[in-house]
Amino acid sequence: MDDDTVSTYLTEEILRENHVCENIQSYSSGIECLKNLENDTDAHTILLDLNMPEINGWDFLKKCRAMNRTDLIILLTSSINEDDRDRAQSENVHFLNKPLDTDDLLKIITGAPDESLQH
């Protein structure tokens, strides 16, 4: 989920080219994504930007968790702020910087240990 159309396009292309997933759903609004998740019982992997209109990534995370979902949420952000990285660790979510590195994403998805990844 990202409100930057260029970033969304690049991320989707990286996912497709590397055959990471079959079905990609993109949202430019956290509110729109939350509404769709309300009626969806499937678990998803959500790539979440921190800086979003209407609702930021931290607020999305809080609302999503209040729904008792089991989605894997990965922060995919351009933020280089150490406070964001530290907060991600305290919130127990993975933190990746843009552009998406599929090797790092696959390590998270498969649960492969990697000391360079923050979670």
C-alpha positions as CSV (number, residue, x, y, z in Angstrom):
1,M,0.0,0.0,0.0
2,D,1.6,3.2,-1.2
3,D,0.2,6.5,-2.4
4,D,3.1,7.1,-4.7
5,T,2.1,5.7,-8.1
6,V,5.7,5.4,-9.4
7,S,6.8,3.5,-6.3
8,T,3.7,1.2,-6.5
9,Y,4.4,0.5,-10.2
10,L,8.0,-0.3,-9.5
11,T,7.2,-2.6,-6.6
12,E,4.5,-4.4,-8.6
13,E,7.0,-5.0,-11.5
14,I,9.6,-6.3,-9.1
15,L,7.1,-8.7,-7.6
16,R,5.9,-9.9,-11.0
17,E,9.3,-10.2,-12.6
18,N,10.6,-12.3,-9.7
19,H,7.4,-14.4,-9.5
20,V,7.0,-13.6,-5.8
21,C,3.2,-13.7,-5.8
22,E,0.3,-14.4,-8.2
23,N,-2.2,-11.8,-7.1
24,I,-1.2,-8.2,-6.4
25,Q,-3.7,-5.8,-5.0
26,S,-2.6,-2.1,-4.7
27,Y,-4.2,0.6,-2.6
28,S,-3.3,4.2,-2.4
29,S,-5.4,4.6,0.8
30,G,-5.1,2.8,4.1
31,I,-8.8,3.4,4.7
32,E,-9.7,1.6,1.4
33,C,-7.4,-1.3,2.2
34,L,-8.9,-1.7,5.7
35,K,-12.4,-1.7,4.3
36,N,-11.5,-4.5,1.9
37,L,-9.9,-6.5,4.7
38,E,-13.0,-6.3,6.9
39,N,-14.8,-8.9,4.7
40,D,-11.7,-10.9,3.7
41,T,-10.8,-13.8,5.9
42,D,-7.6,-14.8,4.0
43,A,-4.2,-13.9,5.4
44,H,-2.2,-11.6,3.1
45,T,1.3,-10.2,2.9
46,I,0.9,-6.4,3.1
47,L,3.7,-4.1,2.0
48,L,3.0,-0.9,3.9
49,D,4.4,2.6,3.4
50,L,4.6,4.8,6.5
51,N,3.8,8.1,4.9
52,M,0.2,7.9,3.6
53,P,-2.7,10.3,3.3
54,E,-5.8,9.9,5.6
55,I,-4.1,7.3,7.8
56,N,-0.3,6.7,8.2
57,G,1.3,3.3,8.3
58,W,1.5,3.2,12.1
59,D,-2.2,4.0,12.5
60,F,-3.0,1.4,9.8
61,L,-1.0,-1.2,11.7
62,K,-2.9,-0.4,14.9
63,K,-6.3,-0.6,13.2
64,C,-5.4,-3.8,11.3
65,R,-4.3,-5.5,14.5
66,A,-7.5,-4.4,16.2
67,M,-9.3,-6.5,13.5
68,N,-7.4,-9.6,14.8
69,R,-6.0,-10.4,11.4
70,T,-3.1,-12.7,10.8
71,D,-1.5,-10.8,7.8
72,L,2.2,-10.5,7.5
73,I,2.8,-6.8,7.5
74,I,6.1,-5.5,6.1
75,L,7.0,-1.8,6.2
76,L,8.3,-0.8,2.8
77,T,9.4,2.8,3.2
78,S,11.8,5.4,2.0
79,S,12.3,6.5,5.7
80,I,15.9,6.5,6.9
81,N,14.8,7.6,10.3
82,E,16.2,5.3,13.0
83,D,13.2,6.0,15.2
84,D,11.0,4.4,12.5
85,R,13.3,1.4,12.4
86,D,13.3,1.1,16.2
87,R,9.5,1.5,16.3
88,A,9.1,-1.3,13.7
89,Q,11.2,-3.6,15.9
90,S,9.2,-2.7,19.0
91,E,5.9,-3.3,17.0
92,N,7.3,-6.6,15.8
93,V,7.1,-5.8,12.1
94,H,9.7,-6.1,9.4
95,F,11.3,-3.0,8.0
96,L,12.5,-2.7,4.4
97,N,13.7,0.3,2.5
98,K,12.6,1.2,-1.0
99,P,13.2,0.1,-3.6
100,L,12.1,-3.4,-2.8
101,D,14.8,-6.1,-2.7
102,T,13.2,-9.4,-3.5
103,D,15.9,-11.4,-1.7
104,D,15.1,-9.6,1.5
105,L,11.4,-10.0,1.0
106,L,11.7,-13.7,0.3
107,K,13.8,-14.2,3.5
108,I,11.0,-12.6,5.5
109,I,8.3,-14.6,3.8
110,T,10.1,-17.9,4.1
111,G,11.3,-17.2,7.6
112,A,15.0,-17.6,6.6
113,P,17.3,-16.0,9.2
114,D,19.2,-13.0,8.2
115,E,21.0,-10.7,10.6
116,S,20.8,-7.8,8.2
117,L,17.0,-7.7,8.3
118,Q,15.3,-5.7,11.1
119,H,12.0,-7.0,12.4
